[in-house]
Each structure stands twice: as structure tokens, then as C-alpha cells.
Amino acid sequence: MGCNALMNRKMVLLEKFSNHGTIVWIELNLLRAIFTGSVKLKSVALLGGENDSHPKSMKLFKNIPNMDLDQTCKQPDQVFELPQTYTDVLQIPTKTARFSSVHHLSIFFPDNYGAETTKVYYIGLKGDYKQAQRQEVLITNYELAANPADHKNKLYDTSSHMIS
């Protein structure tokens, strides 16, 4: 399915949550998670809708801050083909080396198994969270050579001393 054909699909989210950031449905089949720190993503838990309304595939994109549907044609960081029949929460392991320092995560569901609406009842993200270390920027000026006009005392003493 091409990127332009995705505009006709609908997405219904029935449950969402987040402890260390914000999760927002941006457009149709695109979910964007913004974390307040760095996350090492280990797996994604997913519970799709019944019959043909659950997602057929899922694409993960990391660290694209303002992702929209136009950018979903890019190469994703990881693609998952989801099974058609499952009744419990599906635990999907990610490539942890690729998702070791995630600040923005976009989850895209390009298609389902034939229904008009794609349904996702639950999305869970499992991994390690590390609080961002934010330090103030220190602006300092250093003199490479002293400017004699800046000093009260004379820098150069013209008197000399004899050593015997």
C-alpha cells in the first residue's frame, strides 16, 4: 500500500498510558511517543482488535521529533509482521542495539487484515529509562594575553635590583 492510500484508513485507540513522557496520536495510523529522558527499548506489547481489524504490520521509527505521515515512506528502524490471530497481548522484542538511546518513538500501522478501521486496544513499551542529565551552559571568557590597560598595578616594573 502506498503512502497516499493511507489517508483513507482510520485508527481507533481505546487505551493508552505513559509514565515517563507523552503519547499522542498524530494522524490516522501514526502514534508518537516523546520521552523526558533516554529509553533503551526492549519490547513492544500490543493488543489489536478482533477479526480483521487488528494491525497486519508495525513500523518503528526512532528519534524523529516531528514525524508525520509523509515521513512514513522512509526506511523504518524496524518492521514487524504481526500474526492474524492472537487473543492475548503480543510481546514483540525489538533490536535493543538499534533502540538503545530513544528520545522520540513513532509507531506506524500501515495496514490491517481487511477491515475498514484498524483497532489497537493496548500498546505497552518495555525498556530501561534513564533520566536526562541537563546541565546549564557555562559561558566563560579567557584571556590569551594580558591587556596592560585592564590592571591597576603596573605589569612591568622598570626598576632593577642588583644581586651581589
Secondary structure, DSSP 8 states (H G I E B T S, - for coil): --TGGGGG-EEEE-----SSEEEEEEETTEEEEEEEEEEEEEEEEEEE-SGGGSBSEEEEEES-TT--GGGGGS--SEEEE--S---S-EEEE--TTTTSSEEEEEEE---BSS-SEEEEEEEEEEEEEEE------------SS--GGG-SS-SS--------
